[in-house]
């Protein structure tokens, strides 16, 4: 398991995503910080604690079949 300082040292490829309503961080550049995700055909949405759905980066591939 990585410590907090080790995780902060990992460079982020994507910018962080914040809720437009309450400014809560939903994606910190590496981790989606939401308990509820909605996987859509083109990306995903995370549910913020203020109940707003916010688009977050997610790549989904169905190559396992």
N, C-alpha and C positions, 0 to 999 in steps of 0.2 A: 504494500500500500504506500502511496506517495504522500509526503507531507505537504502542507499548504505552500511552503516556500518552493518545493520542487514543482508543484503544479503551476505556480505563478511564473516559473522560469520557462515553461513550455510556450513557444510562440503561437499566437492565435492566428489562424488563417482567415477567419470570418470576424466581422465587427460584432460587438455586443448588441443585443436586442432588448429594448425597454418597452414597457407598457405605455401607450400614449395617454392613458387615463391617470394612472397613479405613479408612473415612473419606476415601477418595480423592475429589476433586472430579471428577464426570463431566460436569456441565453448570454453567457459570459464570454463567448468566443470559443469555448471548448465544450461546455456542459449545458444542457437544457435544464433549467431549474424550475420545473413545474411538475406537479403530480399528475396532471391530466394532459394527454396529447391527443390530437385528432389528426390521423394520417390521411391525407388527401391524395388524389391521383397526381397532383403537381405540388408537392411540398407538404408542410404540416402546420398546424396551429397549436399553440399552448394556451391553456386557460390560466389567466392571472388570478391572483387572490381577490381582485376586485370584480371577478366574473367576466372579464373581457377576453375575447379570443384574439390572439396576436400571432401573426405569421412568424415562424422560426425556421431556420435552415435545417432540412432533413433530407437525406437521400435514401430512397427506398428502392430495392431491386428484388424482383421475384424470379431470380435465376435458380432457385433451389429445386424447381420441379423437373 
